[in-house]
Amino acid sequence: MSTSTSTSTSTGGDALGSPVPVLSFGPVVLPVSGRPVDLQVRVSAPATGTGLPVILLSHGHGPSNNLSSLNGYAPLADFWAAHGFVVVQPTHLTSRTLSHLVADAPGAPDFWRSRAEDMTHILDRLDVIEHAVPRLAGRIDHTKVALAGHSLGGFTAGLLLGAGLTDPDTGNLVHLVEPRIRAGVLLAPPGNGGEAFNGPMAKQWPVIGAVDFSSMTAPALVVVGDKDDPRHFTDRGPDWHADPYTLAPGPKTLLTLFDAEHGLGGIAGYDAAETTDESPERVAALARLTAAYLHTQLHPGAPTWETAREALTTGPDPVGRVESK
């Protein structure tokens, strides 16, 4: 178990309170019947506090090994945990750390169903996870669960929040909604399919274009970068990533980050060389905005989101713009 601290930024006001030291513990190993390897998760939590809400964090499918696993996304996980959330990060079967073990397993290479089912397994055994992590037992509020996912993780989050998917293998419409999840954050998620789903990767990953957002009814914040060019999937441009906001029913909020590319400033890891738009300031702002959004969703009436939104997306130097429906 490692202990880390998170420093606060001066932006965004004090609605989230001051950061506290974070305990990070992993892997917690959960055997799952029929899964080719055990489900491993990392848990990051504040060292103090009770009644803590939970954020499930679904990693993307980037070029690195350990960033797309339970070991990634520290800039977000550390901040969220330092400000009162318990963050649970699974290693999905798409992780490059598992490629040599699962290349021929059913569901490869996208493992779209397994990725969503990982989160249901976590919620089914949240009490086991809670008691496996030192100093965490009895401190979680099991009724306050949120979800976040980046890139392919945003695709996974959409399914868990209610989006349907036409199974490319059977043609059947599948729903994997998880009703215990009360709200979500989709970070640079894939958009819609159809005729515009015409990039070089579209035929290799047809499942990406098979999502129907019209049934994604849960509250969600969709975060996109206005320089995030998805040409490998479509020629529609950065607006494609906003489809989960545009095509889903409310309540939804769209945060468009200025000058951000697919890494949104570097959320997948500290000082990651693969980040094409490295900006610690953007990452800090995004961490605060997402924490504030989920805090307000899990504590209705709290002004946390409005305070952070006002501080970071208005004024002379906004990090982005916000719209809601």
C-alpha positions in Angstrom: 0.0 0.0 0.0 1.3 3.4 -0.9 0.4 6.8 0.6 0.4 9.9 -1.5 -0.8 13.5 -1.1 -2.4 15.7 -3.6 -2.0 19.4 -3.8 -4.9 21.8 -4.5 -4.9 24.4 -7.2 -6.0 27.9 -6.6 -8.6 27.7 -9.4 -12.1 26.4 -9.0 -12.8 27.8 -5.5 -13.0 25.8 -2.3 -16.3 24.0 -2.9 -14.6 20.6 -2.8 -12.7 21.4 0.4 -9.0 20.9 1.0 -7.3 17.8 -0.2 -6.3 15.0 2.2 -3.7 12.3 2.0 -4.6 9.3 -0.2 -4.2 5.6 0.4 -3.8 3.5 -2.8 -4.0 -0.3 -2.5 -3.8 -2.9 -5.2 -4.3 -5.3 -6.7 -7.4 -6.5 -5.1 -8.0 -9.8 -6.9 -11.5 -11.0 -7.6 -12.0 -14.4 -9.2 -14.8 -14.3 -11.8 -16.3 -17.4 -13.2 -15.8 -17.7 -16.9 -13.4 -14.8 -17.1 -10.0 -15.9 -18.6 -8.0 -14.2 -15.9 -9.0 -12.8 -12.5 -10.4 -9.3 -12.2 -7.8 -7.1 -10.6 -8.6 -3.6 -9.2 -6.8 -0.7 -7.6 -8.5 1.2 -4.9 -7.6 4.8 -4.0 -9.3 6.5 -1.0 -8.9 9.4 1.3 -7.1 8.6 4.5 -9.9 10.2 6.5 -13.7 10.5 6.3 -16.8 8.3 6.3 -19.8 8.0 4.0 -17.5 8.2 1.0 -19.0 8.0 -2.5 -17.5 5.7 -5.1 -16.2 6.4 -8.6 -15.6 3.4 -10.9 -12.9 4.4 -13.5 -12.8 2.6 -16.8 -9.5 2.9 -18.7 -9.0 3.4 -22.4 -7.1 1.5 -25.0 -4.0 3.5 -25.5 -0.6 2.5 -26.8 1.0 2.1 -23.4 1.0 -1.0 -21.3 0.3 0.1 -17.7 -1.6 3.3 -18.4 -4.5 1.2 -19.8 -4.8 -0.8 -16.6 -5.4 -0.4 -12.9 -2.1 1.5 -12.8 -3.2 4.4 -15.1 -5.0 7.7 -14.7 -3.3 8.8 -11.6 -3.9 12.5 -12.2 -7.6 11.9 -11.9 -7.7 9.1 -9.4 -5.4 11.0 -7.0 -7.4 14.2 -7.2 -10.7 12.5 -6.8 -9.6 10.4 -3.8 -7.9 13.4 -2.2 -11.3 15.2 -2.4 -13.4 12.5 -0.8 -14.1 9.8 -3.3 -13.2 6.1 -3.3 -11.8 5.4 -6.8 -12.0 1.8 -8.0 -10.0 1.0 -11.2 -10.2 -2.4 -12.9 -7.8 -3.8 -15.4 -10.1 -4.7 -18.3 -9.3 -7.6 -20.7 -8.4 -5.0 -23.4 -5.4 -4.0 -21.4 -2.1 -4.5 -23.1 -0.8 -6.0 -19.9 -3.0 -9.0 -20.6 -2.6 -9.3 -24.4 -0.5 -12.4 -24.1 -3.0 -14.1 -21.9 -6.3 -13.3 -23.6 -5.6 -12.8 -27.3 -7.7 -15.9 -28.3 -10.3 -15.6 -25.5 -14.0 -15.2 -26.5 -14.8 -11.5 -27.0 -11.4 -10.4 -28.2 -10.2 -7.9 -29.1 -12.7 -5.4 -28.0 -14.2 -7.3 -25.0 -17.1 -4.8 -25.0 -19.4 -7.0 -22.9 -16.7 -8.0 -20.5 -15.6 -4.4 -19.9 -19.1 -3.4 -18.7 -19.5 -6.6 -16.8 -16.3 -5.8 -14.9 -18.1 -2.9 -13.3 -21.1 -5.0 -12.3 -18.8 -7.5 -10.7 -17.1 -4.8 -8.7 -20.5 -3.5 -7.4 -21.6 -7.0 -6.6 -18.5 -7.4 -4.4 -18.0 -3.9 -3.2 -18.1 -5.2 0.4 -15.4 -7.7 -0.3 -13.2 -4.9 -1.8 -13.9 -2.6 1.1 -12.8 -5.1 3.6 -9.7 -6.1 1.6 -8.3 -2.5 1.7 -6.7 -1.6 5.0 -8.5 1.2 6.9 -11.4 1.4 4.5 -14.0 -0.9 6.0 -17.2 0.8 7.0 -16.3 4.1 5.3 -18.1 3.7 2.0 -21.6 4.9 1.1 -22.8 2.0 -1.1 -25.7 4.1 -2.3 -23.6 6.8 -3.9 -21.9 5.3 -7.0 -20.7 7.2 -10.0 -18.7 6.1 -13.1 -16.0 7.7 -15.3 -14.3 6.4 -18.4 -11.9 7.7 -21.0 -12.0 6.9 -24.7 -12.9 3.2 -24.9 -13.7 3.6 -21.2 -16.2 6.3 -22.3 -17.8 3.8 -24.6 -18.0 1.4 -21.6 -19.5 4.1 -19.4 -22.2 4.8 -22.0 -23.4 1.2 -22.0 -23.5 1.2 -18.2 -25.5 4.4 -18.2 -28.1 3.0 -20.5 -27.0 3.2 -24.1 -28.0 0.2 -26.2 -25.6 -1.7 -28.5 -26.4 -3.8 -31.6 -24.2 -6.8 -31.2 -22.1 -7.0 -34.4 -22.1 -10.8 -34.2 -25.8 -11.5 -33.7 -27.6 -8.3 -34.7 -29.4 -8.3 -31.4 -29.9 -5.1 -29.4 -28.1 -5.4 -26.0 -28.5 -3.3 -22.9 -26.0 -3.5 -20.0 -27.3 -0.7 -17.9 -26.2 -0.8 -14.3 -28.9 0.9 -12.2 -26.7 1.2 -9.1 -24.6 3.9 -11.0 -26.3 7.2 -10.4 -24.2 9.4 -12.7 -21.3 9.3 -15.1 -18.5 11.2 -16.8 -17.6 10.3 -20.4 -14.1 11.6 -21.3 -13.4 11.9 -25.0 -15.8 9.1 -25.8 -16.5 7.6 -29.2 -19.5 8.9 -31.1 -22.2 7.5 -33.4 -21.8 5.0 -36.3 -23.7 5.2 -39.5 -22.4 6.5 -42.9 -19.9 8.8 -41.3 -18.2 5.9 -39.5 -15.8 5.6 -42.4 -12.3 5.8 -41.0 -9.6 3.1 -41.4 -10.3 1.6 -38.0 -14.1 1.5 -38.4 -14.1 -2.0 -40.0 -11.7 -3.4 -37.3 -13.8 -2.1 -34.5 -17.4 -2.2 -35.7 -18.7 -2.3 -32.2 -17.7 1.3 -31.7 -20.3 2.4 -34.2 -23.0 0.1 -33.0 -24.1 2.2 -30.0 -27.6 3.7 -29.7 -27.4 6.7 -27.3 -31.2 7.4 -27.3 -31.7 5.2 -24.3 -28.8 6.6 -22.2 -31.0 8.4 -19.7 -28.7 8.6 -16.6 -27.2 12.0 -15.8 -23.8 12.4 -17.5 -21.1 14.9 -18.1 -19.6 14.5 -21.6 -16.1 16.0 -21.9 -14.5 16.6 -25.3 -11.5 18.4 -26.7 -12.1 20.8 -29.6 -8.8 19.6 -31.2 -9.5 15.9 -30.7 -9.5 14.6 -34.3 -11.1 11.1 -34.6 -10.0 10.6 -38.2 -9.2 6.9 -37.5 -12.9 6.3 -37.1 -14.6 9.2 -39.0 -14.1 12.3 -41.0 -16.7 14.2 -39.0 -14.1 16.0 -36.8 -13.9 16.6 -33.1 -17.7 17.1 -32.7 -18.1 13.3 -33.2 -17.0 12.8 -29.6 -19.9 14.9 -28.4 -22.5 12.5 -29.8 -23.2 11.0 -26.4 -24.4 14.4 -25.3 -26.1 15.4 -28.6 -28.0 12.1 -29.2 -28.8 11.1 -25.6 -31.8 12.5 -23.7 -31.2 14.8 -20.8 -30.1 15.4 -18.2 -26.7 15.8 -19.8 -23.9 18.4 -19.7 -21.2 19.0 -22.3 -17.8 20.4 -21.4 -15.7 21.3 -24.4 -12.1 21.9 -23.4 -10.2 24.5 -25.5 -7.1 23.3 -27.4 -7.5 19.8 -26.0 -6.7 16.7 -27.9 -7.6 13.1 -27.1 -5.5 12.9 -24.0 -7.3 16.0 -22.6 -4.0 17.4 -21.4 -2.5 14.2 -20.0 -5.1 12.5 -17.8 -3.9 8.9 -18.5 -0.7 9.4 -16.5 1.8 11.9 -15.0 4.3 13.1 -17.6 3.2 10.5 -20.2 5.2 10.9 -23.4 2.3 9.8 -25.5 0.2 12.8 -24.5 0.0 15.1 -27.6 -1.4 18.1 -25.8 0.3 18.0 -22.4 -1.1 20.7 -20.1 -0.9 20.2 -16.3 -3.2 23.2 -15.9 -5.9 21.6 -18.1 -5.6 18.3 -16.3 -6.0 20.1 -12.9 -9.0 22.0 -14.1 -10.6 18.8 -15.6 -10.0 16.9 -12.4 -11.7 19.6 -10.4 -14.6 20.0 -12.8 -15.3 16.3 -12.9 -15.1 15.9 -9.2 -17.4 18.9 -8.7 -20.0 17.5 -11.2 -20.1 14.1 -9.6 -20.2 15.6 -6.1 -23.3 17.6 -7.0 -24.9 14.6 -8.7 -24.4 12.4 -5.7 -25.3 15.2 -3.2 -28.3 16.9 -4.9 -28.5 20.6 -4.1 -24.8 21.0 -3.4 -23.4 24.0 -5.2 -20.1 22.3 -6.0 -20.5 22.0 -9.7 -21.9 25.5 -10.2 -19.0 26.9 -8.2 -16.3 25.1 -10.2 -18.0 25.7 -13.5 -18.2 29.5 -12.8 -14.6 29.6 -11.7 -13.1 27.6 -14.6 -15.3 28.2 -17.7 -16.2 31.9 -17.3 -14.1 35.0 -17.1 -11.1 36.2 -19.1 -9.3 32.8 -19.4 -11.8 29.9 -19.5 -10.5 26.3 -19.9 -13.6 25.5 -21.9 -17.3 26.1 -22.4 -20.3 24.3 -20.8 -23.8 23.6 -22.2 -26.6 21.5 -20.6 -29.9 20.1 -21.4 
